[in-house]
Amino acid sequence: TLMAGLGLLMQQAQEMQANMEKAHEELAAIEVSGEAGGGMVKLRMTCKHEVRRVEIEDALLHDDKDMLEDLIAAAYNDAAQKVDRTVQDKMGGLTGGLGLPAGMKLPF
């Protein structure tokens, strides 16, 4: 019946929501690395985009300030792209059971 099908769909949606919340918690603990300048600037960030550590080669501290700022930005962008890929990999399988389009959020 229609009501039984709707009930099953709601149950699946609630299970998926719980799994998504668990995945978000797990992502907060995962760290990725980004780097620039052949590893002269390294950055670690969580999959919640919280920067945990920045490492800068000593030689860069005496170089051009603008270049150093660009390298830090590039290392951040490198890490952010890795975060996005990690999040997609982690969350991609969770909506498969409902046949929802990628990126669609549930209303609850």
matplotlib code that plots the C-alpha trace (Angstrom):
import matplotlib.pyplot as plt

x = [0.0, 0.9, 1.1, 3.4, 5.7, 5.7, 6.5, 9.4, 10.7, 10.5, 12.3, 15.1, 15.4, 15.7, 18.4, 20.2, 20.1, 21.6, 24.3, 25.1, 25.4, 27.8, 29.8, 30.0, 31.4, 34.0, 35.0, 35.7, 38.5, 40.0, 43.0, 44.4, 47.6, 48.1, 51.4, 52.9, 56.3, 57.5, 56.7, 58.3, 54.8, 52.7, 49.3, 47.1, 43.4, 40.4, 37.6, 35.7, 38.2, 39.9, 43.6, 45.6, 49.2, 51.2, 54.8, 57.1, 60.7, 63.1, 64.5, 61.1, 61.1, 63.8, 62.2, 59.6, 56.5, 54.1, 55.5, 55.2, 51.6, 50.8, 52.4, 50.3, 47.1, 48.1, 48.8, 45.4, 43.6, 45.4, 44.2, 40.7, 40.5, 41.5, 38.9, 36.2, 37.2, 37.3, 33.9, 32.5, 33.9, 32.6, 29.1, 28.5, 27.4, 24.9, 22.2, 22.4, 19.5, 17.0, 18.0, 18.4, 20.5, 24.0, 24.1, 20.4, 19.7, 16.8, 14.3, 15.0]
y = [0.0, 3.6, 4.2, 1.2, 2.5, 6.0, 4.6, 2.6, 5.6, 7.7, 5.0, 4.8, 8.6, 8.6, 5.9, 7.9, 11.0, 9.2, 7.8, 11.3, 12.7, 9.9, 10.6, 14.3, 13.5, 11.2, 13.8, 16.3, 14.0, 13.3, 15.5, 16.1, 17.8, 20.5, 21.9, 24.4, 25.4, 21.8, 21.2, 24.4, 25.3, 22.5, 22.8, 20.3, 20.8, 18.8, 17.9, 20.7, 23.2, 23.9, 24.5, 22.6, 23.3, 25.4, 24.5, 27.0, 26.2, 28.6, 29.8, 31.3, 33.5, 35.6, 35.8, 37.9, 38.4, 38.4, 35.1, 33.5, 34.7, 33.2, 29.9, 29.7, 30.4, 27.7, 25.2, 26.0, 25.6, 22.3, 21.0, 22.3, 20.4, 17.3, 17.9, 18.3, 15.0, 13.2, 14.5, 13.5, 10.0, 9.7, 11.1, 9.9, 6.4, 7.5, 8.8, 6.0, 4.0, 6.7, 7.6, 11.3, 13.5, 14.2, 17.2, 17.2, 17.8, 16.3, 18.6, 17.4]
z = [0.0, -0.4, 3.4, 3.9, 1.1, 2.6, 6.1, 4.7, 2.9, 6.0, 8.0, 5.4, 5.4, 9.2, 9.1, 6.4, 8.5, 11.5, 9.2, 7.9, 11.4, 12.3, 9.1, 9.9, 13.3, 11.8, 9.2, 12.0, 13.2, 9.8, 8.8, 5.4, 4.3, 1.7, 0.5, -1.9, -3.2, -3.4, 0.2, 1.5, 3.0, 4.5, 6.1, 8.0, 8.3, 9.4, 7.1, 8.8, 7.3, 10.7, 10.2, 12.8, 11.8, 9.3, 8.6, 6.8, 5.7, 7.5, 4.1, 3.2, 6.3, 4.7, 1.3, -0.3, 2.0, -0.9, -2.2, 1.3, 1.6, -1.9, -0.9, 2.3, 0.3, -2.2, 0.6, 2.1, -1.3, -1.9, 1.5, 0.9, -2.4, -0.6, 2.1, -0.5, -2.1, 1.3, 2.2, -1.2, -0.8, 2.7, 2.1, -1.5, -0.6, 2.1, -0.2, -2.7, -1.0, -1.6, -5.1, -4.3, -6.6, -5.4, -3.1, -2.3, 1.4, 3.3, 4.9, 8.4]

ax = plt.figure().add_subplot(projection="3d")
ax.plot(x, y, z, "-o")
ax.set_aspect("equal")
plt.show()
